[in-house]
Amino acid sequence: MTELVYIGLGANLNNPRDTVRSAVKALATLEHCEFIGQSKIYSSKPMGPSDQPDYVNAVVLLKTSLSAHDVFAKTCQLEQAHGRTRNGEHWGPRTLDLDILLYGDNLINDEQLTVPHYGLKDREFVVYPLLDITPNLVLPCGSILSDIAKQLPFNDMNAI
């Protein structure tokens, strides 16, 4: 069985544009995954503490035979390979952040994963890149992504 998995990418330290590009390439070559597409790359204001650099964000779409938890393990490995450390600072600066946004129409809520991602509907740096890839996307809850975008400001986000 295969599923479509959308992965959000974000970085704002150590040349974040190159980091996001490198992570996209790494995701595209994951075993048991087929690269379907990626969004534009965007710059966005930081969510949380404002005394940090702007973020670089994108979304990648893969088709995979891996479980959601296996995809999560692979994304954690990629984060670590790109210098990610977890210091407990919520929404703080980071070299690379990879989030599973959607895993098919599956709803997952356990100690390791919450899918769909809990902030998916509220974050312009997720909604607009998702629309780049799948303009007619309907979320597992039945919400239409383009309708969500109509209510969500672009907040000075720019394609780069």
C-alpha positions, 0 to 999 in steps of 0.5 A: 500500500502506498500513501501520499505524504506532504512534508513541510520544510523550514530553516533559518540558520546556516544558509537556510536556502541551501539547507532547504534545497539540500533537504529537498534533494535528500527527501527525493532520494529516500528509499521506498519513496517516489518524489512527486513534486515540491512547492516554490521556496518562500521566505517568511517571518518567524513564528514565535520569537521575532529576534531571529532570522526570517525562515525559508520554507517549502513543501515536498510531496512524496508517494511512499510505501513507508509507514508514517512513523518510518517517514518520521524516523527518516525526517529526524535523521535528515534533520540531524544530518543538517545539524538540527539540535533540539534544545527545547526552545519552542519556535526558536531558530533552527538549521532544519525542521521537517514536519509531516503535514499529511499522510494520505487521509490518515489521522494519527495522534500518538506520543510521536506524531500528530497528523495532519500537523496541528498547525496546518490550517493556521500557517501561511508558510504551510498553506500556500506551499501546499496549494502550489503542489495540489491546488484542489487539496481537500484535508482529511477533515473535509476542509478545502485548502483553497478556502482556508487560504482565502481567510489566511493573510500572506503575511509578507511571505515571498517566493524566492 
